[in-house]
């Protein structure tokens, strides 16, 4: 098969000429070829393999381009990369690999194109297009990768047990590609993942979460989440999630399967947002239910305070998985903690005070919180589904009215610590905190309006009760 149309960009001809002058063979390999055949958007990252030194070829290519691009060399991996017109061009020498039992880092030696294709993770990633003058544009497909693309099949070039045992990252990559591309993992290949699941433990958490986040950003993350669960991989890095699986029944009363409910919620939220951390909030919103599950013969099953417990668990999960401990973690924590709050405000007797508090606590994340609450509706009863959505719309409208009236969202009380010290004969200390907190609570409870005059008068009255002397 000739794919000259895939490599018509002048950069490919330039690389071909440079390699020819050096008497080196060179091929485009991997994702660029795969995605061209799938008619997907062209890659910003293009991988080239050469029989010889990839670093030396990259250096020669850089010299031939105007303006000369910056060359980044990674001697340890035998690779070099240069940027050209918004693309990352990476060069590597063809190689053979062998592995030890306790590491996914291979022993590497020089090899041929065929050797390099054998070491690739999947047949659809072993496709290569020749840039050599005699065979320019010809496809090299030793493992029927094109056929697997047509069949929408994820399959390893060699024995899957060896492929996955050698480099267990390929297990989650198989699931990631199946999720992103809508492919099926070949049955023998999937069984090999199950057989080699314990090898997964040698991977760094950073590598796992990098692949896992790509699954989370797929159009339908539940595909990958189910595969990870079935392959016994999910329990190895996120056991808090798999602990939710199962339905218990006592005295004829049972609860829903919170694991499968959760992954449905993740799919629901994925229809409305590309925000990775909002998707994570959906993934973890019920994470506290396994720890808080209780049965009462009169009331049935309960999960009291699971939101609060779950929000505390977020910290440990983020630390273990090497996820960001800054704003993303705090954001996920907040949404998990308040994930059930809006439903309690559906009743007509919900006070303005409770609405103000939700506004104050959720702040600019209020809209995301409501997206999460709506995604949490997984009932298959159409009538109930419509009623739940109507309830949330009702609360949203009530909150909008309170916000327009009281301007509570992210508000800072009009009275500061400096105002208090300028008014009373006190310096920094506990009393200032008490006064500030009392003013904030009075505003949220609707006792006073959210303005300076009302807050100042409230402060004066509070100062009298605390026997504070005013300055002259």
C-alpha positions in Angstrom: 0.0 0.0 0.0 1.4 3.4 -1.0 0.5 6.3 1.4 2.4 9.1 -0.3 -0.6 11.4 0.3 0.1 11.0 4.1 3.6 12.4 3.8 3.1 15.1 1.2 4.1 17.9 3.7 7.6 19.3 2.6 9.1 18.3 6.0 8.9 14.7 5.1 10.8 15.2 1.8 13.4 17.2 3.6 13.9 14.4 6.2 14.1 11.9 3.3 16.8 13.9 1.5 18.8 14.4 4.7 18.6 10.7 5.5 19.5 9.7 2.0 22.6 11.9 2.0 23.7 10.2 5.3 22.8 6.7 3.8 20.3 6.1 6.6 16.9 4.6 6.2 14.0 6.5 7.9 10.3 5.8 8.5 7.4 7.6 10.0 5.9 5.2 12.6 3.2 4.9 15.2 0.3 7.3 16.0 0.7 9.6 13.0 0.2 6.6 10.6 -2.6 5.1 12.6 -4.6 8.3 12.8 -4.1 9.1 9.1 -5.6 5.7 8.2 -8.4 6.4 10.7 -9.0 9.8 9.0 -8.4 11.5 12.3 -6.8 14.9 12.8 -3.1 14.9 11.9 -0.7 14.6 14.8 1.3 17.4 16.3 3.8 14.8 17.4 5.4 12.7 14.7 7.7 9.8 15.4 10.5 8.8 13.1 12.6 5.6 13.3 15.9 5.1 11.6 18.3 2.2 11.2 21.3 4.0 12.8 21.6 6.9 15.2 18.3 8.8 15.7 20.2 11.6 17.5 22.6 12.1 14.6 19.8 12.1 12.0 17.8 14.6 14.1 20.9 16.9 14.3 21.4 16.8 10.6 17.7 17.5 9.9 17.9 20.5 12.3 20.9 21.8 10.3 18.9 21.5 7.0 15.9 23.6 8.2 15.5 27.4 8.1 15.3 28.8 10.6 17.2 26.2 12.4 15.0 24.7 15.2 16.2 24.0 18.7 17.3 20.4 19.1 16.6 18.5 22.4 18.6 15.4 22.9 17.8 12.6 25.4 20.9 10.4 25.3 19.6 8.0 27.9 16.8 7.0 25.6 18.6 7.4 22.4 16.1 10.0 21.1 16.2 13.6 20.0 13.3 16.0 19.3 13.0 19.2 17.3 10.0 21.6 16.9 9.0 22.6 13.4 6.0 24.7 12.4 4.1 23.7 15.6 5.0 20.0 15.4 7.2 18.0 17.6 9.4 15.7 15.5 11.0 12.9 17.5 13.8 10.7 16.1 14.9 7.3 17.5 17.2 4.6 16.3 15.6 1.3 15.5 16.2 -1.0 18.5 15.7 -4.4 20.1 14.5 -4.6 23.7 14.8 -7.1 26.5 13.4 -6.8 30.1 14.1 -7.9 33.6 11.3 -9.1 35.9 11.4 -6.1 38.3 11.4 -3.2 35.9 9.6 -1.9 32.8 12.9 -0.2 31.7 14.4 -2.4 28.9 17.9 -3.3 28.0 18.3 -1.8 24.5 20.5 -2.6 21.6 20.5 -1.5 17.9 18.2 -3.2 15.6 16.3 -3.1 12.3 12.9 -1.6 11.4 11.4 -5.1 11.9 13.0 -5.4 15.4 11.5 -2.0 16.2 8.1 -2.9 15.0 8.1 -6.1 17.1 8.7 -4.1 20.3 5.7 -1.8 19.7 2.7 -2.2 22.0 0.0 -2.8 19.4 -0.3 -3.8 15.8 -2.1 -0.5 15.0 0.9 1.4 16.4 3.5 -0.7 14.5 2.5 0.7 11.1 5.4 2.6 9.4 5.6 4.7 6.2 8.9 4.7 4.3 10.6 8.0 3.6 13.4 6.3 1.7 13.8 7.4 -2.0 13.3 4.0 -3.5 10.1 3.2 -1.5 8.8 6.7 -0.6 5.3 6.5 0.9 5.2 2.6 1.0 3.5 1.2 4.1 5.2 -1.4 6.2 2.6 -3.5 8.1 4.2 -6.8 9.2 1.4 -7.6 11.8 -1.8 -6.8 9.8 -2.3 -3.6 11.7 -4.5 -2.2 8.8 -6.8 -5.2 9.1 -7.0 -4.6 12.9 -7.9 -0.9 12.2 -10.7 -2.1 9.9 -11.9 -4.6 12.6 -11.5 -2.0 15.3 -9.3 -4.4 17.3 -6.5 -3.9 19.8 -4.0 -6.7 19.5 -0.3 -7.1 20.4 2.3 -7.8 17.7 3.8 -10.7 19.7 2.6 -13.0 22.5 0.5 -10.7 24.7 1.7 -12.4 27.9 5.3 -11.3 27.0 4.2 -7.9 25.8 2.3 -7.0 29.0 4.7 -8.7 31.4 7.6 -6.9 29.8 6.0 -3.5 30.1 2.8 -3.5 32.1 2.0 0.1 31.2 0.8 -1.4 27.9 -2.2 -2.9 29.8 -3.7 0.4 30.7 -2.7 1.8 27.3 -4.7 -1.0 25.6 -7.7 0.0 27.6 -7.1 3.7 26.9 -6.9 3.1 23.1 -10.0 0.9 23.3 -11.8 3.7 25.1 -10.6 6.6 23.0 -11.0 4.8 19.6 -14.1 2.8 20.3 -12.1 -0.4 19.7 -12.3 -3.9 21.2 -9.4 -5.6 22.9 -8.7 -9.0 21.3 -10.0 -11.7 23.7 -6.6 -13.4 24.2 -5.0 -10.1 24.7 -7.5 -9.1 27.4 -7.1 -12.4 29.1 -3.3 -11.8 29.2 -3.9 -8.5 30.9 -5.9 -10.3 33.6 -3.1 -13.0 33.9 -0.4 -10.3 34.3 -2.3 -7.9 36.5 0.1 -8.1 39.4 2.9 -6.8 37.1 0.9 -3.5 37.1 2.3 -2.8 40.6 5.8 -2.0 39.3 4.5 1.1 37.5 5.0 4.6 38.8 1.8 6.3 39.9 2.6 9.2 37.5 2.5 6.9 34.5 -0.7 5.3 35.6 -2.5 8.6 36.2 -1.3 10.0 32.9 -3.1 7.2 31.1 -6.0 7.1 33.4 -6.7 10.9 32.9 -6.8 10.2 29.1 -9.5 7.6 29.8 -11.3 10.1 31.9 -11.2 12.6 29.1 -12.7 10.1 26.5 -16.2 10.7 25.2 -17.5 7.7 27.2 -15.1 7.1 30.2 -17.2 4.2 31.5 -15.9 2.0 28.7 -12.4 2.2 30.1 -13.5 2.2 33.8 -15.4 -1.1 33.2 -12.4 -2.7 31.4 -10.1 -1.6 34.2 -12.5 -3.1 36.7 -12.9 -6.4 34.8 -9.1 -6.7 34.3 -8.5 -6.3 38.0 -6.4 -3.3 37.4 -8.6 -0.6 38.9 -8.5 -2.2 42.4 -4.7 -2.0 42.3 -4.5 1.8 42.2 -8.0 3.0 43.1 -9.5 0.5 45.5 -11.8 3.1 47.1 -13.7 3.0 43.9 -14.0 -0.7 43.5 -15.0 -1.0 47.2 -18.3 0.6 46.0 -19.2 -2.4 43.9 -21.9 -4.8 44.9 -25.5 -4.8 46.2 -26.3 -6.0 49.7 -29.8 -7.2 50.7 -31.0 -7.6 54.3 -34.7 -8.4 55.2 -35.7 -7.7 51.6 -34.1 -4.2 51.6 -31.2 -3.5 49.3 -29.2 -0.6 48.0 -28.0 0.2 44.5 -24.6 -0.8 43.1 -22.7 2.5 43.8 -19.8 1.5 41.5 -21.8 1.2 38.4 -23.9 4.2 39.4 -20.7 6.2 39.7 -19.4 5.3 36.3 -22.8 6.2 34.8 -22.5 9.6 36.5 -19.1 10.1 35.0 -20.5 9.4 31.5 -23.4 11.9 32.2 -21.0 14.7 33.3 -18.8 14.0 30.3 -21.6 15.0 28.0 -21.6 18.5 29.5 -17.9 19.3 30.3 -14.3 18.9 29.1 -13.1 19.9 32.6 -11.0 16.9 33.8 -11.4 17.8 37.5 -15.2 18.1 37.3 -15.1 14.6 35.8 -12.9 13.5 38.8 -15.5 15.0 41.1 -18.1 12.8 39.5 -15.9 9.8 39.9 -15.3 10.5 43.6 -18.7 12.0 44.6 -19.9 8.8 46.3 -16.4 7.6 47.4 -17.4 7.8 51.1 -20.4 5.4 50.8 -18.4 2.2 51.4 -17.2 3.6 54.8 -20.5 5.0 55.9 -22.9 2.2 54.8 -25.3 1.1 57.6 -28.5 -0.9 57.9 -31.4 -0.2 60.1 -34.3 -2.6 60.2 -36.8 0.3 60.2 -35.1 2.7 57.9 -33.2 0.4 55.6 -29.8 1.3 54.2 -28.1 4.7 54.9 -24.9 6.5 54.0 -25.0 9.4 56.5 -22.3 12.0 56.0 -20.8 10.1 53.1 -20.1 13.5 51.3 -18.0 14.8 54.3 -16.1 11.5 54.6 -15.6 11.3 50.9 -14.2 14.8 50.7 -11.6 13.9 53.4 -10.7 10.8 51.3 -10.0 12.9 48.3 -6.7 14.1 49.9 -5.3 10.6 50.3 -6.3 9.6 46.8 -4.7 12.6 45.2 -1.5 12.2 47.2 -1.2 8.5 46.4 -1.9 9.0 42.7 0.5 12.0 42.5 -2.3 14.3 41.4 -2.2 18.0 42.0 -2.5 18.9 45.6 -3.3 22.5 44.8 -6.5 24.0 43.4 -7.6 20.9 41.5 -7.7 18.9 44.7 -9.5 21.6 46.6 -12.0 22.0 43.8 -12.8 18.2 43.8 -13.0 18.2 47.6 -15.5 21.0 47.6 -17.8 19.4 44.9 -17.7 16.1 46.7 -18.5 17.7 50.1 -21.5 19.7 48.7 -22.7 17.1 46.1 -25.9 16.4 48.1 -26.5 19.9 49.4 -28.7 21.2 46.6 -31.2 18.4 46.9 -32.0 19.3 50.5 -33.0 22.8 49.3 -35.7 21.5 46.9 -38.5 21.9 49.5 -40.6 25.1 49.5 -39.6 25.8 53.1 -35.9 25.9 52.3 -34.8 29.2 53.9 -33.0 32.1 52.2 -30.3 31.5 54.8 -29.6 28.0 53.6 -29.5 29.3 50.0 -27.1 32.0 51.0 -24.8 29.5 52.7 -24.6 27.3 49.6 -23.9 30.4 47.5 -21.1 31.5 49.9 -19.6 28.0 50.2 -19.8 27.0 46.5 -18.8 30.4 45.2 -17.8 30.4 41.5 -18.1 26.6 41.4 -21.9 26.7 42.0 -22.7 26.0 38.3 -20.3 23.0 38.3 -22.0 21.7 41.4 -25.4 21.8 39.7 -23.9 20.1 36.6 -22.7 17.3 39.0 -26.1 17.1 40.7 -27.9 16.7 37.4 -25.4 14.1 36.2 -26.1 12.2 39.4 -29.6 11.5 38.2 -29.3 7.9 36.9 -32.9 6.6 37.4 -34.3 4.9 34.3 -37.8 6.0 35.3 -38.5 8.8 32.9 -41.1 10.5 35.2 -38.8 10.5 38.1 -35.9 11.8 36.0 -38.0 14.7 34.8 -39.1 15.5 38.3 -35.5 15.4 39.7 -34.3 17.8 36.9 -37.3 20.1 37.6 -36.3 20.1 41.3 -32.8 21.3 40.5 -34.0 23.9 38.1 -36.3 25.1 40.9 -33.4 25.4 43.4 -31.2 27.1 40.7 -33.9 29.8 40.2 -34.3 30.3 44.0 -30.5 30.8 44.4 -30.4 33.2 41.4 -33.1 35.3 43.1 -31.2 35.3 46.4 -27.9 36.2 44.7 -29.5 39.1 42.8 -30.9 40.4 46.1 -28.0 39.8 48.5 -24.8 39.6 46.4 -23.5 36.7 48.5 -21.4 34.7 46.1 -17.7 34.9 47.1 -18.5 38.0 49.2 -16.1 39.5 51.7 -17.8 40.9 54.8 -17.8 44.7 54.6 -16.0 45.0 57.9 -12.3 44.1 58.0 -10.0 43.6 60.9 -8.6 47.1 60.4 -12.1 48.5 60.7 -12.5 46.7 64.1 -9.2 47.9 65.4 -9.9 51.5 64.3 -13.2 51.4 66.2 -12.3 49.7 69.4 -9.3 49.8 71.8 -8.0 46.4 70.8 -5.1 45.0 68.8 -4.9 41.9 66.7 -6.3 38.8 68.5 -9.1 36.4 69.1 -11.8 39.1 69.6 -11.3 40.4 66.1 -12.0 37.0 64.7 -15.1 36.6 66.8 -16.5 39.9 65.5 -15.7 39.2 61.9 -17.3 35.7 62.1 -20.4 37.1 63.9 -20.9 39.7 61.1 -20.5 37.0 58.4 -23.0 34.7 60.1 -25.5 37.6 60.6 -25.3 38.4 56.8 -25.7 34.8 55.8 -28.6 34.3 58.2 -30.3 37.5 56.8 -30.2 39.3 60.2 -28.4 42.2 58.5 -28.0 43.3 54.9 -24.7 42.8 53.1 -23.5 46.4 53.2 -21.1 48.6 55.3 -23.7 50.6 57.2 -25.6 47.6 58.5 -22.4 45.7 59.3 -20.9 48.7 61.1 -24.0 49.1 63.3 -24.0 45.4 64.1 -20.3 45.6 65.0 -21.0 48.5 67.5 -23.8 46.6 69.2 -21.7 43.5 69.4 -18.8 45.5 70.9 -21.1 46.7 73.7 -22.0 43.1 74.5 -18.3 42.2 74.6 -17.6 45.2 76.8 -15.2 46.7 74.3 -14.2 50.4 74.6 -14.7 52.5 71.5 -11.9 54.9 70.5 -12.6 58.6 70.9 
